[in-house]
Amino acid sequence: MNRMNLSGIYAPIPTPFDDRDEVDIARLRAALARWITRPLTGFVVLGSNGEAGLIDEIEFDRVIVAAREAIPAGRTLITGTGRESTRAAVRAARRAAEHGADAVLVRTPAFFKTQMTGDAFVRHYTAVADASPVPVLLYNFTALTGVDLLPATVAQLAAHPNIAGMKESGGDAARINDLVSGTPERFQVLAGTASTFYSALCVGATGGILALACVLPEACLRVFELFRAGRHAEALAVQRQILPLARLLGTYGVPGLKAALNLAGYDLGVPRPPLAPAPDAAVARLRETLTLFEATPA
């Protein structure tokens, strides 16, 4: 398999819904038309911020097709294809590839939590990677799933030629250091938490899939580029600027991200039930923090 270069900043974009709770493809296209003018390396659709767990298989296909039509070939499209069964995850990876995904991001199965051992994850991801026509990224988000893809298991899986890297959504730089140091150089670790992005870069992360990049793509890219240029004091200064909003997005989750994007001029609507829109107090905090960020010199 050819090595996939994952270095850069990726926006894990939300999925918009209309007033009838149907996926709103027109809104998605309009938002993507604006996002592709920003300096983003690529996009993730149907990840956790895309409310993937609330999306059916017909909607899954429609979102990927619309995203690929809107995203130029030179920009990477990663699609979330995590499923609870290995069979379904294999099918989802194949369909995503057919619809134009450049890689698939495969969340850990988690329904049978106590049985999701390292051996179970090795069997699951090996089968998906064997069958997937495009590179596979592991996806660990313990705060969401309640299961943990440990560095020792990742080290085993990193030997597979079609497993290109992973997204680690925990904010622990020591964990990212363990993942980087325990895997081959071709295996790339992407940070999933903007509040500790600079620290993740310092211990070897090659980039980030950051909810904040949907709202403040230039600022996230600036941390990345300043770090790569060796301008660490400046990178850390920008990291500190983005921290308040990054923390709020971590606190309020998908409803907060959609609210922040609506405040920033995107039309992403509200989450799909049973998720509820961000409460008024949260929207007020997001508005205030966005205003303060815009007033702070970069």
LOMARTOR-454262 format. One record per residue (C-alpha): residue number from 1; residue in three letters; x, z, y. Coordinates in Angstrom, 2 decimals, always signed. Layout:
N
R, NUM, ALA, X, Z, Y .
...
***
This chain:
298
R, 1, MET, +0.00, +0.00, +0.00 .
R, 2, ASN, +1.18, -0.71, +3.53 .
R, 3, ARG, +1.93, +2.33, +5.65 .
R, 4, MET, -0.77, +2.97, +8.21 .
R, 5, ASN, +0.43, +4.17, +11.60 .
R, 6, LEU, -1.92, +6.96, +12.67 .
R, 7, SER, +0.07, +8.11, +15.69 .
R, 8, GLY, -2.14, +8.56, +18.76 .
R, 9, ILE, -5.42, +9.93, +20.05 .
R, 10, TYR, -8.73, +9.32, +18.29 .
R, 11, ALA, -12.20, +10.14, +19.61 .
R, 12, PRO, -14.64, +11.47, +16.97 .
R, 13, ILE, -17.73, +10.09, +18.62 .
R, 14, PRO, -21.27, +11.50, +18.35 .
R, 15, THR, -24.17, +9.56, +16.89 .
R, 16, PRO, -27.00, +9.04, +19.41 .
R, 17, PHE, -30.64, +9.40, +18.42 .
R, 18, ASP, -33.74, +8.19, +20.23 .
R, 19, ASP, -36.96, +10.07, +21.04 .
R, 20, ARG, -38.29, +9.34, +17.55 .
R, 21, ASP, -35.18, +10.84, +15.93 .
R, 22, GLU, -33.93, +7.41, +14.84 .
R, 23, VAL, -30.30, +6.35, +15.19 .
R, 24, ASP, -30.07, +4.65, +18.59 .
R, 25, ILE, -27.77, +1.65, +18.12 .
R, 26, ALA, -28.26, +0.41, +21.68 .
R, 27, ARG, -27.05, +3.76, +23.05 .
R, 28, LEU, -24.11, +3.72, +20.64 .
R, 29, ARG, -23.05, +0.25, +21.77 .
R, 30, ALA, -23.34, +1.22, +25.45 .
R, 31, ALA, -21.19, +4.33, +24.94 .
R, 32, LEU, -18.59, +2.39, +22.96 .
R, 33, ALA, -18.43, -0.28, +25.67 .
R, 34, ARG, -17.26, +2.47, +28.02 .
R, 35, TRP, -15.00, +4.26, +25.52 .
R, 36, ILE, -13.06, +1.12, +24.68 .
R, 37, THR, -12.00, +0.85, +28.32 .
R, 38, ARG, -10.21, +4.20, +27.89 .
R, 39, PRO, -6.67, +4.57, +26.50 .
R, 40, LEU, -7.74, +5.71, +23.04 .
R, 41, THR, -5.86, +4.69, +19.90 .
R, 42, GLY, -9.07, +4.51, +17.92 .
R, 43, PHE, -12.39, +6.04, +17.02 .
R, 44, VAL, -13.94, +8.10, +14.25 .
R, 45, VAL, -17.60, +7.51, +13.47 .
R, 46, LEU, -19.75, +9.64, +11.17 .
R, 47, GLY, -17.42, +12.61, +11.13 .
R, 48, SER, -18.62, +16.15, +11.73 .
R, 49, ASN, -19.11, +15.39, +15.45 .
R, 50, GLY, -21.08, +12.32, +14.37 .
R, 51, GLU, -23.54, +14.62, +12.56 .
R, 52, ALA, -22.61, +12.95, +9.29 .
R, 53, GLY, -24.36, +15.59, +7.22 .
R, 54, LEU, -27.65, +14.66, +8.87 .
R, 55, ILE, -27.32, +10.87, +8.39 .
R, 56, ASP, -28.87, +8.90, +5.53 .
R, 57, GLU, -27.16, +6.01, +3.75 .
R, 58, ILE, -29.07, +3.24, +5.56 .
R, 59, GLU, -28.14, +4.77, +8.91 .
R, 60, PHE, -24.55, +5.10, +7.67 .
R, 61, ASP, -24.31, +1.34, +7.21 .
R, 62, ARG, -25.93, +0.56, +10.57 .
R, 63, VAL, -23.60, +2.83, +12.53 .
R, 64, ILE, -20.44, +1.40, +10.98 .
R, 65, VAL, -21.53, -2.20, +11.50 .
R, 66, ALA, -22.42, -1.55, +15.15 .
R, 67, ALA, -19.18, +0.33, +15.77 .
R, 68, ARG, -17.05, -2.40, +14.23 .
R, 69, GLU, -18.81, -5.06, +16.30 .
R, 70, ALA, -18.08, -3.08, +19.47 .
R, 71, ILE, -14.52, -1.94, +18.72 .
R, 72, PRO, -11.82, -4.63, +19.05 .
R, 73, ALA, -9.76, -5.40, +15.97 .
R, 74, GLY, -6.66, -3.92, +17.57 .
R, 75, ARG, -8.27, -0.47, +17.84 .
R, 76, THR, -8.53, +1.64, +14.71 .
R, 77, LEU, -11.96, +2.47, +13.29 .
R, 78, ILE, -12.00, +5.44, +10.94 .
R, 79, THR, -15.25, +6.27, +9.15 .
R, 80, GLY, -16.26, +9.60, +7.69 .
R, 81, THR, -17.23, +9.11, +4.05 .
R, 82, GLY, -17.30, +12.66, +2.71 .
R, 83, ARG, -19.93, +13.22, +0.02 .
R, 84, GLU, -20.59, +16.06, -2.40 .
R, 85, SER, -20.11, +13.98, -5.54 .
R, 86, THR, -17.03, +11.92, -6.30 .
R, 87, ARG, -19.22, +8.98, -7.29 .
R, 88, ALA, -21.00, +8.99, -3.91 .
R, 89, ALA, -17.71, +9.38, -2.02 .
R, 90, VAL, -16.28, +6.36, -3.83 .
R, 91, ARG, -19.35, +4.28, -3.00 .
R, 92, ALA, -19.26, +5.36, +0.64 .
R, 93, ALA, -15.58, +4.47, +0.98 .
R, 94, ARG, -16.19, +1.01, -0.48 .
R, 95, ARG, -19.16, +0.37, +1.80 .
R, 96, ALA, -17.26, +1.55, +4.87 .
R, 97, ALA, -14.45, -0.85, +4.03 .
R, 98, GLU, -16.92, -3.71, +3.54 .
R, 99, HIS, -18.33, -3.02, +7.00 .
R, 100, GLY, -14.91, -3.12, +8.65 .
R, 101, ALA, -13.52, +0.42, +8.63 .
R, 102, ASP, -9.72, +0.54, +8.78 .
R, 103, ALA, -9.56, +3.90, +6.99 .
R, 104, VAL, -11.90, +6.57, +5.64 .
R, 105, LEU, -11.92, +10.27, +6.47 .
R, 106, VAL, -13.09, +12.22, +3.43 .
R, 107, ARG, -14.34, +15.75, +4.01 .
R, 108, THR, -13.88, +18.26, +1.22 .
R, 109, PRO, -16.96, +18.65, -0.98 .
R, 110, ALA, -18.24, +22.20, -0.52 .
R, 111, PHE, -21.67, +22.77, -2.06 .
R, 112, PHE, -20.25, +24.46, -5.19 .
R, 113, LYS, -17.76, +26.48, -3.16 .
R, 114, THR, -16.37, +28.75, -5.85 .
R, 115, GLN, -15.58, +25.78, -8.08 .
R, 116, MET, -13.79, +23.78, -5.41 .
R, 117, THR, -10.33, +24.65, -6.69 .
R, 118, GLY, -7.12, +22.77, -6.00 .
R, 119, ASP, -7.55, +20.93, -9.31 .
R, 120, ALA, -11.08, +19.88, -8.35 .
R, 121, PHE, -9.84, +18.52, -5.03 .
R, 122, VAL, -6.99, +16.64, -6.73 .
R, 123, ARG, -9.44, +14.99, -9.14 .
R, 124, HIS, -11.90, +14.15, -6.35 .
R, 125, TYR, -9.46, +12.69, -3.86 .
R, 126, THR, -7.43, +10.83, -6.48 .
R, 127, ALA, -10.56, +9.07, -7.72 .
R, 128, VAL, -11.60, +8.15, -4.17 .
R, 129, ALA, -8.11, +6.93, -3.25 .
R, 130, ASP, -7.85, +4.89, -6.45 .
R, 131, ALA, -11.10, +3.10, -5.63 .
R, 132, SER, -10.96, +2.80, -1.84 .
R, 133, PRO, -9.99, -0.63, -0.45 .
R, 134, VAL, -8.65, +1.08, +2.71 .
R, 135, PRO, -6.39, +4.10, +3.26 .
R, 136, VAL, -7.87, +7.55, +2.72 .
R, 137, LEU, -7.43, +10.54, +5.04 .
R, 138, LEU, -8.06, +14.02, +3.69 .
R, 139, TYR, -10.27, +16.17, +5.91 .
R, 140, ASN, -10.06, +19.96, +5.95 .
R, 141, PHE, -12.51, +21.87, +8.14 .
R, 142, THR, -12.77, +25.33, +6.62 .
R, 143, ALA, -14.82, +26.80, +9.48 .
R, 144, LEU, -17.54, +24.24, +8.72 .
R, 145, THR, -17.34, +23.87, +4.94 .
R, 146, GLY, -16.23, +27.31, +3.80 .
R, 147, VAL, -13.60, +25.80, +1.47 .
R, 148, ASP, -9.91, +25.30, +2.10 .
R, 149, LEU, -7.66, +22.39, +1.16 .
R, 150, LEU, -4.41, +24.30, +0.73 .
R, 151, PRO, -0.96, +22.89, +1.56 .
R, 152, ALA, +0.10, +22.98, -2.10 .
R, 153, THR, -2.86, +20.76, -3.04 .
R, 154, VAL, -2.20, +18.45, -0.09 .
R, 155, ALA, +1.42, +18.12, -1.26 .
R, 156, GLN, +0.18, +16.88, -4.64 .
R, 157, LEU, -2.25, +14.42, -3.10 .
R, 158, ALA, +0.29, +13.12, -0.57 .
R, 159, ALA, +2.11, +11.39, -3.42 .
R, 160, HIS, -0.81, +8.98, -3.85 .
R, 161, PRO, +0.07, +5.65, -2.20 .
R, 162, ASN, -3.42, +5.19, -0.75 .
R, 163, ILE, -3.67, +8.65, +0.84 .
R, 164, ALA, -2.20, +8.07, +4.29 .
R, 165, GLY, -2.63, +11.49, +5.86 .
R, 166, MET, -5.15, +14.10, +6.83 .
R, 167, LYS, -7.11, +15.74, +9.62 .
R, 168, GLU, -6.61, +19.51, +9.76 .
R, 169, SER, -9.30, +21.06, +11.92 .
R, 170, GLY, -7.99, +24.60, +11.85 .
R, 171, GLY, -6.09, +25.56, +14.99 .
R, 172, ASP, -3.20, +27.24, +13.16 .
R, 173, ALA, +0.12, +25.59, +14.03 .
R, 174, ALA, +1.79, +27.39, +11.12 .
R, 175, ARG, -0.63, +25.68, +8.71 .
R, 176, ILE, +0.15, +22.29, +10.23 .
R, 177, ASN, +3.85, +23.04, +9.92 .
R, 178, ASP, +3.35, +23.81, +6.21 .
R, 179, LEU, +1.41, +20.56, +5.73 .
R, 180, VAL, +4.05, +18.47, +7.48 .
R, 181, SER, +7.03, +20.10, +5.81 .
R, 182, GLY, +5.47, +19.88, +2.35 .
R, 183, THR, +4.61, +16.17, +2.40 .
R, 184, PRO, +6.56, +12.89, +2.61 .
R, 185, GLU, +7.36, +11.39, +6.00 .
R, 186, ARG, +4.82, +8.58, +5.50 .
R, 187, PHE, +2.02, +11.18, +5.19 .
R, 188, GLN, +0.68, +11.86, +8.68 .
R, 189, VAL, -1.10, +15.00, +9.81 .
R, 190, LEU, -3.60, +14.73, +12.67 .
R, 191, ALA, -4.67, +17.81, +14.58 .
R, 192, GLY, -8.39, +18.41, +14.88 .
R, 193, THR, -8.36, +21.13, +17.54 .
R, 194, ALA, -7.64, +20.31, +21.18 .
R, 195, SER, -7.06, +23.93, +22.16 .
R, 196, THR, -3.82, +23.98, +20.13 .
R, 197, PHE, -2.93, +20.30, +20.31 .
R, 198, TYR, +0.46, +20.75, +21.99 .
R, 199, SER, +1.47, +23.36, +19.40 .
R, 200, ALA, +0.44, +21.00, +16.60 .
R, 201, LEU, +2.61, +18.24, +18.04 .
R, 202, CYS, +5.55, +20.64, +18.23 .
R, 203, VAL, +5.41, +21.26, +14.47 .
R, 204, GLY, +5.02, +17.61, +13.47 .
R, 205, ALA, +1.45, +16.42, +13.93 .
R, 206, THR, +1.45, +12.68, +14.69 .
R, 207, GLY, -1.63, +12.78, +16.90 .
R, 208, GLY, -5.11, +14.16, +17.08 .
R, 209, ILE, -8.75, +13.52, +16.26 .
R, 210, LEU, -10.11, +15.58, +19.12 .
R, 211, ALA, -13.69, +16.10, +20.30 .
R, 212, LEU, -12.23, +16.61, +23.77 .
R, 213, ALA, -10.90, +13.04, +23.65 .
R, 214, CYS, -14.49, +11.81, +23.87 .
R, 215, VAL, -14.84, +13.56, +27.24 .
R, 216, LEU, -11.28, +13.62, +28.64 .
R, 217, PRO, -9.37, +10.87, +26.83 .
R, 218, GLU, -6.74, +10.44, +29.54 .
R, 219, ALA, -5.86, +14.13, +29.56 .
R, 220, CYS, -5.49, +14.26, +25.77 .
R, 221, LEU, -3.33, +11.15, +25.84 .
R, 222, ARG, -1.23, +12.67, +28.62 .
R, 223, VAL, -0.38, +15.70, +26.49 .
R, 224, PHE, +0.62, +13.34, +23.69 .
R, 225, GLU, +2.71, +10.99, +25.83 .
R, 226, LEU, +4.46, +13.77, +27.76 .
R, 227, PHE, +5.34, +15.46, +24.48 .
R, 228, ARG, +6.75, +12.23, +23.05 .
R, 229, ALA, +8.78, +11.71, +26.21 .
R, 230, GLY, +10.33, +15.16, +25.81 .
R, 231, ARG, +8.67, +16.42, +28.98 .
R, 232, HIS, +7.54, +19.63, +27.37 .
R, 233, ALA, +6.87, +21.74, +30.47 .
R, 234, GLU, +4.55, +19.03, +31.84 .
R, 235, ALA, +2.84, +18.58, +28.47 .
R, 236, LEU, +2.23, +22.31, +28.25 .
R, 237, ALA, +0.85, +22.34, +31.80 .
R, 238, VAL, -1.74, +19.68, +30.91 .
R, 239, GLN, -2.52, +21.52, +27.66 .
R, 240, ARG, -3.34, +24.59, +29.74 .
R, 241, GLN, -5.60, +22.52, +32.00 .
R, 242, ILE, -7.66, +21.20, +29.08 .
R, 243, LEU, -7.87, +24.54, +27.30 .
R, 244, PRO, -11.06, +25.92, +28.95 .
R, 245, LEU, -13.13, +22.84, +28.11 .
R, 246, ALA, -11.58, +22.56, +24.64 .
R, 247, ARG, -12.62, +26.14, +23.93 .
R, 248, LEU, -16.17, +25.55, +25.14 .
R, 249, LEU, -16.53, +22.49, +22.92 .
R, 250, GLY, -15.26, +24.56, +20.00 .
R, 251, THR, -17.82, +27.25, +20.79 .
R, 252, TYR, -20.85, +25.03, +21.31 .
R, 253, GLY, -20.09, +22.36, +18.68 .
R, 254, VAL, -22.04, +19.10, +18.51 .
R, 255, PRO, -24.73, +20.20, +21.01 .
R, 256, GLY, -21.98, +21.11, +23.48 .
R, 257, LEU, -20.15, +17.84, +22.99 .
R, 258, LYS, -23.30, +15.81, +23.60 .
R, 259, ALA, -24.13, +17.91, +26.65 .
R, 260, ALA, -20.60, +17.47, +28.06 .
R, 261, LEU, -20.76, +13.73, +27.52 .
R, 262, ASN, -24.15, +13.52, +29.20 .
R, 263, LEU, -22.66, +15.41, +32.16 .
R, 264, ALA, -19.73, +12.97, +32.18 .
R, 265, GLY, -22.07, +9.99, +32.50 .
R, 266, TYR, -22.47, +8.95, +28.88 .
R, 267, ASP, -25.96, +8.74, +27.42 .
R, 268, LEU, -25.72, +10.35, +24.00 .
R, 269, GLY, -29.00, +12.23, +24.00 .
R, 270, VAL, -29.56, +15.38, +21.96 .
R, 271, PRO, -28.58, +16.44, +18.44 .
R, 272, ARG, -30.69, +15.74, +15.38 .
R, 273, PRO, -32.83, +18.66, +14.16 .
R, 274, PRO, -32.32, +21.24, +12.85 .
R, 275, LEU, -29.54, +21.29, +15.48 .
R, 276, ALA, -30.91, +22.17, +18.89 .
R, 277, PRO, -29.74, +20.94, +22.30 .
R, 278, ALA, -27.19, +23.11, +24.09 .
R, 279, PRO, -29.00, +25.91, +25.99 .
R, 280, ASP, -29.13, +25.84, +29.77 .
R, 281, ALA, -26.44, +28.51, +30.08 .
R, 282, ALA, -24.07, +26.45, +27.97 .
R, 283, VAL, -24.75, +23.31, +30.00 .
R, 284, ALA, -24.05, +25.27, +33.20 .
R, 285, ARG, -20.71, +26.50, +31.83 .
R, 286, LEU, -19.76, +23.00, +30.72 .
R, 287, ARG, -20.69, +21.57, +34.12 .
R, 288, GLU, -18.65, +24.20, +35.94 .
R, 289, THR, -15.62, +23.69, +33.69 .
R, 290, LEU, -15.75, +19.91, +34.01 .
R, 291, THR, -15.95, +20.23, +37.80 .
R, 292, LEU, -12.97, +22.61, +37.86 .
R, 293, PHE, -10.94, +20.23, +35.68 .
R, 294, GLU, -11.71, +17.28, +37.95 .
R, 295, ALA, -10.62, +19.36, +40.95 .
R, 296, THR, -7.26, +20.31, +39.36 .
R, 297, PRO, -4.34, +17.93, +40.02 .
R, 298, ALA, -2.98, +16.43, +36.81 .
***
